[in-house]
Amino acid sequence: MRPYVNVLHDFQNWTPYIIAIMCLHVVSIAFTTCLVTALLSDLDAFRKQTRNLFYLNVVVAEGLFAWFQFIKFSLLLSCNQLLQSRALQYVDAVNVFGTVVVMIWTLTNVALDRWLLICKGIQLSDRAIVAGCVGGWLFVALAALPLLLDSGVTWGEPPIFAGTRWMSRTPIAMFQTMLDWVCVLSSVTVVTTCYQLIRRYIMATKARIATTIRQSQQLLRRDDPTTPPPVPQVDAELDMCRKFIMLSLASILCGTPTVVWILFELLTGRRAPELFGALATVFIVLQPTVDCTLIIYTNPRIQARMRGWFRRGRPVCATSVIV
């Protein structure tokens, strides 16, 4: 655990940076609040399309993260003595850990759902989708126990987040670190494998369809040369996969600096440069805004509903928000 004097000195030195981080959290709060409202604004459509829960799970986790971080920094700026609060440190550590776990859990479930539906023809029931989303939060409750038992939880450098010191060699800290890495690597492996299998399946299917269309065109030209050839429709499932692939890639890119940060401290046993830690933190804080922007950009019906809010004197668009 870092001495309070050192933490306070670092916190005061990084105050302008912390205020900038708070401004980014305000943007995230605005995006997540609007998106949650758009998703829940038509409960009937939401019940019919339970896969919206995948979006909702990610956005709620990131929204809670942004709200908590903003409130935390507001309290710390108004009362520096709260830096000594062990309860605040543990709650902050669980907040960060829980957000990451729920996100990778949900994106993994999405990849498995897409693979089962497209490649195997198995459509998950509404109960299975709900159980998959709720399971992420239950897993957080279990996986956070080692973190709560670690007496070495403290503020990082810079003092933005609290958590286990990655260069710590205590058994509980090493177990927590190994658990984190297993979660992340397993998720990346499953997501990459599922989308690769989906891509191969769709490419093979399109090749068969193209062959069939060419044969049909030859027969049509032979029978009636004036008949235009049929135009294949855009694969809706492939379009949906692209949306979630973009979301997964955004999460991976935003998390890459943090992974490099952790690896440096794990392998060298030394603290990473503070400036690099500050850069990695910016990417973490930006992720909710990036994810929400992608979700809104790739869903025209969500865009239509949100645009309806800003049309003065017109009713909100009643179009159902569907993934």
Secondary structure, 3 states (H helix, E strand, C coil): CCCHHHHHHHHHHCHHHHHHHHHHHHHHHHHHHHHHHHHHCCHHHHHHCCCHHHHHHHHHHHHHHHHHHHHHHHHHHHCHHHHHCHHHHHHHHHHHHHHHHHHHHHHHHHHHHHHHHHHCCCCCCHHHHHHHHHHHHHHHHHHCHHHHHCCCCEECCCCCCEECCCCCCCHHHHHHHHHHHHHHHHHHHHHHHHHHHHHHHHHHHHHHHHHHHHHHHHHHHHHCCCCCCCCCCCCHHHHHHHHHHHHHHHHHHHHHHHHHHHHHHHHHCCCCCHHHHHHHHHHHHHHHHHHHHHHHHCCHHHHHHHHHHCCCCCCCCCCCCCC
